[in-house]
């Protein structure tokens, strides 16, 4: 499909649905953790998602190429992907969906800070700086909320931040190394292939492999497999069609929806104070991701999933 300079109705609907799927994935991870050890479960998800990706590539005749030419950057990409989900699955084993999601989906905040010092053309404008301040204030406010804090765990909150920083690393590798030149299928092959080996090995070593496995836990694992394979592939494919900054602007939906799902499924406490913090985070992310006219062309040259 040809590149487009803006997101139309079909793209907006697709991104909204995908944001909801990602948000619900936080609930799914928590349900899966009830029956399967967190790290081992993350590894199983990558194993099965890699198999789904292989079937997809065969069916669509899009076998991933360029893997040999991107060995070191591919290993770095897969290693960071492994860390991201090791941290995220462990975080959701300790804290609530609401708190983990607020911390995890602030990835654009940390990326904006790092990019300001490391990437040309990514200096923080006054508008983006305001967004950064609002988002950071919102995260601090949400995590300090007494009602939410009583249901959460600081260790899980910190692990969610570590997962978010690993996600930043993935974005930088995709932007700065030769792995940006290969297809979305090949990029996802590196991420799933490395994490399938690393996470299953670590999960086997540290245990437990199983907790109280039941049909719900395995159904949750199945949902996670689809998100990690076809869902991520869909997102990477969108990055090749629409400006990266436009795609990223939808990222504010995921923490908002995840908080709602956490309340709906697990009856997690959501006070007025927490809702106010969530609004600050969402507004901050939108301001950070907004770009001046013509910025989309720069994003395309870098292939950046911001």
ChimeraX attribute file (.defattr): number of C-alpha atoms within 10 A of each C-alpha:
attribute: neighborCount
match mode: 1-to-1
recipient: residues
	/A:1	7
	/A:2	6
	/A:3	12
	/A:4	12
	/A:5	13
	/A:6	14
	/A:7	16
	/A:8	11
	/A:9	9
	/A:10	9
	/A:11	15
	/A:12	15
	/A:13	12
	/A:14	15
	/A:15	22
	/A:16	16
	/A:17	14
	/A:18	21
	/A:19	22
	/A:20	18
	/A:21	19
	/A:22	23
	/A:23	26
	/A:24	23
	/A:25	22
	/A:26	26
	/A:27	24
	/A:28	22
	/A:29	26
	/A:30	25
	/A:31	21
	/A:32	30
	/A:33	26
	/A:34	17
	/A:35	21
	/A:36	25
	/A:37	24
	/A:38	30
	/A:39	29
	/A:40	27
	/A:41	28
	/A:42	30
	/A:43	28
	/A:44	23
	/A:45	27
	/A:46	29
	/A:47	20
	/A:48	20
	/A:49	25
	/A:50	24
	/A:51	17
	/A:52	17
	/A:53	23
	/A:54	18
	/A:55	13
	/A:56	16
	/A:57	15
	/A:58	12
	/A:59	10
	/A:60	9
	/A:61	9
	/A:62	14
	/A:63	15
	/A:64	18
	/A:65	14
	/A:66	14
	/A:67	18
	/A:68	8
	/A:69	12
	/A:70	20
	/A:71	14
	/A:72	14
	/A:73	19
	/A:74	27
	/A:75	18
	/A:76	21
	/A:77	28
	/A:78	25
	/A:79	22
	/A:80	24
	/A:81	23
	/A:82	27
	/A:83	19
	/A:84	25
	/A:85	25
	/A:86	26
	/A:87	24
	/A:88	29
	/A:89	25
	/A:90	22
	/A:91	30
	/A:92	28
	/A:93	21
	/A:94	18
	/A:95	24
	/A:96	26
	/A:97	31
	/A:98	33
	/A:99	29
	/A:100	31
	/A:101	28
	/A:102	29
	/A:103	26
	/A:104	27
	/A:105	26
	/A:106	27
	/A:107	23
	/A:108	27
	/A:109	26
	/A:110	17
	/A:111	19
	/A:112	23
	/A:113	15
	/A:114	16
	/A:115	17
	/A:116	15
	/A:117	11
	/A:118	12
	/A:119	13
	/A:120	8
	/A:121	10
	/A:122	13
	/A:123	16
	/A:124	17
	/A:125	13
	/A:126	11
	/A:127	14
	/A:128	21
	/A:129	18
	/A:130	15
	/A:131	25
	/A:132	26
	/A:133	15
	/A:134	23
	/A:135	28
	/A:136	20
	/A:137	16
	/A:138	26
	/A:139	22
	/A:140	15
	/A:141	19
	/A:142	27
	/A:143	22
	/A:144	15
	/A:145	17
	/A:146	14
	/A:147	16
	/A:148	21
	/A:149	17
	/A:150	11
	/A:151	14
	/A:152	22
	/A:153	19
	/A:154	16
	/A:155	12
	/A:156	23
	/A:157	27
	/A:158	18
	/A:159	24
	/A:160	30
	/A:161	24
	/A:162	22
	/A:163	29
	/A:164	28
	/A:165	22
	/A:166	24
	/A:167	24
	/A:168	25
	/A:169	21
	/A:170	20
	/A:171	21
	/A:172	21
	/A:173	19
	/A:174	24
	/A:175	20
	/A:176	14
	/A:177	16
	/A:178	16
	/A:179	25
	/A:180	22
	/A:181	15
	/A:182	16
	/A:183	19
	/A:184	22
	/A:185	24
	/A:186	24
	/A:187	25
	/A:188	25
	/A:189	25
	/A:190	26
	/A:191	24
	/A:192	28
	/A:193	22
	/A:194	23
	/A:195	30
	/A:196	23
	/A:197	16
	/A:198	22
	/A:199	27
	/A:200	21
	/A:201	15
	/A:202	14
	/A:203	20
	/A:204	15
	/A:205	12
	/A:206	11
	/A:207	16
	/A:208	14
	/A:209	17
	/A:210	14
	/A:211	15
	/A:212	11
	/A:213	15
	/A:214	12
	/A:215	10
	/A:216	14
	/A:217	22
	/A:218	16
	/A:219	14
	/A:220	20
	/A:221	25
	/A:222	18
	/A:223	18
	/A:224	27
	/A:225	23
	/A:226	17
	/A:227	19
	/A:228	24
	/A:229	24
	/A:230	18
	/A:231	16
	/A:232	17
	/A:233	20
	/A:234	17
	/A:235	17
	/A:236	19
	/A:237	15
	/A:238	21
	/A:239	23
	/A:240	19
	/A:241	18
	/A:242	21
	/A:243	24
	/A:244	24
	/A:245	22
	/A:246	21
	/A:247	21
	/A:248	20
	/A:249	20
	/A:250	18
	/A:251	25
	/A:252	23
	/A:253	21
	/A:254	25
	/A:255	30
	/A:256	22
	/A:257	19
	/A:258	27
	/A:259	27
	/A:260	19
	/A:261	21
	/A:262	23
	/A:263	16
	/A:264	11
	/A:265	12
	/A:266	14
	/A:267	10
	/A:268	20
	/A:269	17
	/A:270	17
	/A:271	14
	/A:272	9
	/A:273	15
	/A:274	24
	/A:275	16
	/A:276	13
	/A:277	24
	/A:278	24
	/A:279	17
	/A:280	21
	/A:281	32
	/A:282	26
	/A:283	17
	/A:284	27
	/A:285	29
	/A:286	23
	/A:287	20
	/A:288	29
	/A:289	24
	/A:290	16
	/A:291	17
	/A:292	8
	/A:293	7
	/A:294	9
	/A:295	14
	/A:296	19
	/A:297	13
	/A:298	14
	/A:299	20
	/A:300	19
	/A:301	10
	/A:302	16
	/A:303	20
	/A:304	21
	/A:305	22
	/A:306	23
